[in-house]
Amino acid sequence: MSAEQKQPPVDEQVPSAILRNRSALTWLWRIVFASACYFLLLALIAVGLLLFNESAPRWLWQQAQSSMLELDIDGLSGSLVTGLHIETLRWRNEANSLQIDQLAVSLSYTTLLSGRLTLDHVQAQKVSVHALKASESEVFVPPTIRLPMRWGLADVSIQQLQWTAFGGDPLIIDKLALSAHGQGSNLSIDALSVVYADW
């Protein structure tokens, strides 16, 4: 027999180590793909629990409470999807105190995709603001607030708004409704309605 007749076929010339490596890479790819699918499924379940579970807002508030010492919330219920209800919200610093009774808030998640935070409905039974010390100037100057994203208030309704200056009589507005939007430190009021009994 000649030397050419003794050579094995082309398929048999491929080393078996390369075939084993290809098989190992195929199984490794399958494992990585299956792990990514399981991770995505677990992430979707976690997001669903966070949005639909009524205990999720209370858990989030417990996590954030240590960094928001000026804010106190009682009676938090509801979910992030169906809307939140707060029996009493209190905020206080050295100059002012704020209390909101029977606060209901619902978010619009469709606008988050465009980078805008929109509150569809904000309703409160009573909002009380008290000045705890005399203001340095006769004109009220609101604090400078700069938010990191565009925001909107589609429908805000307050049944009673009470403002009490330091050492003065309270000013009571019987009903207030507004819609507004803004970005950064800019604020635009689209609609405002006020009912004041003395007018």
C-alpha positions in Angstrom: 0.0 0.0 0.0 1.2 3.5 -0.8 1.6 6.3 1.8 -1.4 8.2 0.4 -3.7 5.2 1.0 -2.6 4.9 4.7 -3.8 8.4 5.6 -7.1 8.5 7.6 -10.2 10.3 6.2 -10.4 14.1 6.8 -13.0 13.7 9.5 -10.7 11.5 11.4 -7.9 14.0 11.1 -9.7 16.6 13.4 -8.3 16.0 16.9 -10.8 14.8 19.4 -9.7 17.5 21.8 -11.2 20.2 19.5 -14.5 18.3 19.4 -14.5 18.0 23.2 -13.8 21.8 23.5 -16.7 22.6 21.1 -19.0 20.4 23.2 -17.9 22.1 26.4 -18.4 25.6 24.9 -21.9 24.6 23.8 -22.8 23.4 27.3 -21.3 26.5 28.8 -23.4 28.7 26.5 -26.5 26.8 27.5 -25.8 27.2 31.2 -25.1 30.9 30.8 -28.3 31.4 28.8 -30.4 29.5 31.3 -28.9 31.4 34.2 -29.7 34.7 32.5 -33.3 33.6 31.9 -33.7 32.6 35.6 -32.1 35.9 36.7 -34.5 37.9 34.5 -37.5 35.9 35.8 -36.5 36.5 39.4 -36.0 40.3 38.7 -39.5 40.5 37.1 -41.0 38.7 40.2 -39.2 41.1 42.5 -40.4 44.1 40.6 -43.9 42.7 40.6 -43.8 42.1 44.3 -42.5 45.6 44.9 -45.2 47.3 42.8 -48.3 45.2 43.7 -47.6 44.1 47.3 -49.2 46.4 49.9 -46.4 45.8 52.4 -43.7 47.0 50.0 -44.4 50.8 50.6 -44.1 50.2 54.3 -40.9 48.3 53.9 -39.5 51.1 51.6 -40.5 53.7 54.2 -38.7 51.8 57.0 -35.5 51.7 54.9 -35.7 55.5 54.2 -36.8 56.6 57.6 -33.3 56.9 59.1 -32.3 59.4 56.4 -35.5 61.4 56.6 -35.7 62.4 60.3 -37.8 65.5 59.6 -40.6 63.4 58.1 -43.0 61.2 60.0 -45.8 59.1 58.4 -48.7 57.3 60.1 -51.1 54.8 58.6 -49.4 54.0 55.3 -51.4 51.7 53.1 -52.0 50.7 49.5 -49.5 49.7 46.8 -47.3 51.6 44.3 -49.6 50.5 41.4 -53.0 51.1 42.9 -52.1 54.2 44.9 -50.9 55.1 48.4 -53.0 56.3 51.3 -51.5 58.0 54.3 -53.5 58.8 57.4 -51.1 61.6 58.7 -47.9 63.0 57.2 -45.9 65.4 59.4 -42.8 67.3 58.4 -40.9 69.7 60.7 -37.8 71.8 60.7 -36.6 74.7 62.8 -38.7 77.2 60.9 -41.9 75.5 59.9 -44.1 72.5 60.6 -46.4 70.8 58.1 -49.2 68.3 58.7 -51.3 66.6 56.0 -54.3 64.5 57.0 -55.9 61.8 54.8 -53.4 62.0 51.9 -54.0 59.9 48.8 -51.5 59.7 46.0 -51.4 57.8 42.7 -48.5 57.7 40.2 -48.5 57.5 36.4 -45.9 54.9 35.4 -46.3 55.4 31.7 -44.6 58.8 31.9 -41.6 57.3 33.7 -40.5 55.8 30.4 -40.1 59.3 29.0 -38.2 60.4 32.1 -41.0 62.3 33.8 -42.5 61.7 37.2 -46.2 62.4 37.2 -48.6 62.2 40.1 -52.1 61.5 38.6 -54.0 62.4 41.7 -53.1 64.0 45.0 -55.9 64.4 47.4 -55.8 65.7 51.0 -58.5 66.3 53.6 -56.5 69.0 55.4 -53.1 70.6 55.1 -51.8 72.7 58.1 -48.7 74.8 57.9 -47.4 76.6 61.0 -44.5 79.1 61.1 -42.5 78.2 64.3 -40.5 81.5 64.3 -40.8 85.0 62.9 -39.7 85.3 59.3 -36.6 87.5 58.7 -38.4 89.4 55.9 -42.0 90.5 55.5 -42.3 88.7 52.1 -42.4 84.9 52.2 -39.6 83.4 50.2 -40.1 79.7 49.4 -37.1 77.4 49.8 -35.1 76.6 46.6 -35.8 73.1 45.4 -34.1 71.5 42.5 -35.4 68.1 41.4 -33.3 65.8 39.2 -36.1 65.0 36.7 -39.1 66.5 35.0 -42.3 66.2 37.1 -46.0 66.9 36.8 -49.0 67.2 39.1 -52.1 66.3 37.0 -54.8 66.8 39.7 -54.2 68.2 43.2 -57.2 68.7 45.5 -57.0 70.0 49.1 -60.2 70.3 51.0 -58.8 72.7 53.6 -55.5 74.6 53.7 -54.5 76.4 56.9 -51.6 78.7 57.1 -50.6 80.1 60.5 -47.9 82.7 60.7 -45.8 83.0 63.8 -47.9 84.6 66.5 -50.7 85.3 64.1 -54.2 84.1 63.3 -54.6 81.2 60.9 -55.6 81.9 57.2 -58.0 79.2 56.1 -58.6 78.3 52.5 -61.7 76.1 52.1 -60.7 74.4 48.9 -57.7 74.4 46.6 -57.2 72.6 43.3 -54.3 72.9 40.9 -52.3 71.2 38.2 -48.7 72.0 37.6 -45.4 70.8 36.0 -41.8 71.6 36.3 -38.2 70.7 35.9 -35.2 71.5 38.1 -36.0 74.6 40.0 -38.7 75.8 37.5 -42.4 75.6 38.3 -45.3 76.2 36.0 -48.9 76.2 37.3 -51.3 75.2 34.6 -54.6 75.6 36.5 -55.4 77.0 40.0 -58.7 77.2 41.8 -59.2 78.6 45.3 -62.3 79.0 47.5 -61.9 81.4 50.4 -64.9 82.0 52.6 -64.1 85.6 53.5 -64.0 86.6 49.8 
